[in-house]
């Protein structure tokens, strides 16, 4: 396969920016984990700041903000765990673990697109910069999904060929 190839109605690639798919998947896992860590630290800071204002001033809107921040942090924790699952899956060559990250990240991307569209419809304040940033994030997310899925495909192919070679050797030994 050169470049992109059609396989199981999803595009797969042979490499990641001149690197192997395995290296690309590892880089994506590490970057995802670093981003998740920073996101969680920011979430804790926001939660502490928002909770302090709520307790002092008794703002009636704050419980919803606090609930939203707690939910966002819970999703961040789950995302961090899935990043660790991806790294472990790449290290152990586990297709199931790699694809678990892929499914979680696909679901998360779908939800982000839905929320962005809802935001665009109800807020009606979308600047060019917001659209450019959203398009870049979408492009990087889709690229990450393609790289990780391609790695899972190549891993599945490798494991299948190893099993076939092992079975052939066992048949020759008989």
C-alpha positions in Angstrom: 0.0 0.0 0.0 1.3 3.4 -0.9 -0.2 6.5 0.9 -3.9 6.0 1.4 -5.7 2.7 0.7 -9.3 1.7 0.9 -9.8 -1.0 3.5 -13.0 -2.0 5.3 -14.5 1.3 4.1 -12.1 3.3 6.2 -8.8 4.9 5.0 -5.6 3.6 6.4 -2.1 4.9 5.9 1.4 3.3 5.9 3.2 5.8 8.1 2.9 8.9 10.2 4.9 11.9 8.9 7.8 9.7 7.9 7.7 7.6 11.1 6.3 4.2 11.6 2.6 3.8 12.6 3.7 2.5 16.0 5.9 5.5 16.7 3.0 7.8 15.5 0.6 6.0 17.8 3.0 6.3 20.7 3.5 10.1 20.1 -0.3 10.6 19.8 -0.7 8.7 23.1 1.9 10.7 24.9 0.6 14.1 23.6 -2.9 13.1 24.5 -1.8 12.2 28.0 0.1 15.5 28.4 -2.9 17.5 27.1 -5.2 15.6 29.5 -2.9 16.3 32.4 -2.9 20.0 31.6 -6.6 20.0 31.1 -7.2 18.4 34.5 -4.9 20.9 36.2 -6.8 23.7 34.6 -10.1 22.1 35.5 -9.1 21.8 39.2 -8.0 25.5 39.2 -11.4 26.5 37.6 -13.4 24.3 40.0 -11.6 25.7 43.1 -12.0 29.3 41.9 -15.7 28.8 40.9 -16.5 27.0 44.1 -14.9 29.7 46.2 -16.9 32.4 44.5 -20.1 30.4 45.0 -19.6 29.9 48.7 -18.8 33.6 49.3 -21.3 35.3 47.1 -24.1 32.6 46.9 -24.6 33.1 43.1 -27.6 31.0 42.0 -26.0 30.1 38.6 -22.8 28.7 40.1 -24.1 25.2 40.9 -24.6 24.6 37.2 -21.1 25.9 36.5 -19.7 23.7 39.2 -21.6 20.7 37.9 -20.4 21.3 34.4 -16.8 21.6 35.6 -17.1 18.4 37.6 -18.5 16.6 34.5 -15.7 18.0 32.3 -13.1 16.8 34.8 -14.6 13.3 35.0 -14.5 13.1 31.2 -10.9 14.4 31.4 -10.0 11.6 33.8 -11.6 9.0 31.6 -9.7 10.5 28.6 -6.5 10.3 30.6 -7.2 6.6 31.4 -7.8 5.9 27.7 -4.6 7.6 26.8 -2.8 5.2 29.2 -4.7 2.3 27.6 -3.5 3.4 24.1 0.1 3.6 25.3 -0.2 0.2 27.0 -1.9 -1.3 23.9 0.9 0.0 21.6 3.5 -1.4 24.1 1.8 -4.8 24.4 0.7 -4.9 20.8 -3.0 -5.2 21.8 -5.4 -4.5 19.1 -8.3 -4.3 21.5 -6.7 -1.7 23.7 -5.7 0.4 20.7 -9.2 0.2 19.3 -10.7 1.1 22.7 -8.9 4.4 22.6 -10.0 4.8 19.0 -13.7 4.3 19.9 -13.5 6.6 22.9 -11.8 9.3 20.9 -14.2 9.0 18.0 -17.2 9.3 20.4 -15.5 12.3 22.0 -14.9 14.0 18.6 -18.5 13.4 17.5 -19.7 15.0 20.8 -17.4 18.0 20.3 -18.6 18.6 16.7 -22.3 18.4 18.0 -21.5 20.9 20.8 -19.7 23.2 18.4 -22.7 23.2 16.0 -25.1 23.8 18.9 -22.9 26.6 20.2 -22.9 28.1 16.7 -26.6 27.9 16.4 -27.5 29.3 19.8 -24.8 31.8 20.5 -24.6 33.1 16.9 -21.2 34.6 17.6 -18.7 32.7 15.6 -15.6 34.6 14.5 -13.2 33.6 11.8 -10.5 32.7 14.3 -12.9 30.3 16.2 -13.7 28.5 12.9 -10.0 28.2 12.0 -9.1 26.9 15.4 -12.0 24.4 15.3 -11.0 23.3 11.8 -7.4 22.7 12.9 -8.5 20.7 16.0 -10.8 18.7 13.9 -8.1 18.0 11.3 -5.6 16.9 13.9 -8.2 14.7 15.7 -9.1 13.0 12.5 -5.5 12.5 11.5 -4.8 11.0 15.0 -7.8 8.6 14.5 -6.5 7.6 11.1 -3.0 6.9 12.4 -4.2 4.9 15.4 -6.7 2.9 13.3 -4.0 2.2 10.7 -1.7 1.0 13.4 -4.4 -1.3 14.8 -4.9 -2.6 11.2 -1.2 -3.2 10.7 -1.0 -4.9 14.1 -3.9 -7.1 13.3 -2.4 -8.1 10.0 1.0 -8.8 11.7 -0.6 -10.9 14.5 -2.7 -12.8 11.9 0.4 -13.6 9.8 2.4 -14.7 12.8 -0.4 -17.1 13.7 -0.5 -18.5 10.2 3.3 -19.0 10.2 3.1 -20.7 13.5 0.3 -23.0 12.3 2.3 -23.8 9.1 5.4 -24.7 11.2 3.3 -27.0 13.4 1.9 -28.7 10.4 5.4 -29.3 8.9 6.5 -30.7 12.2 3.7 -33.3 12.1 
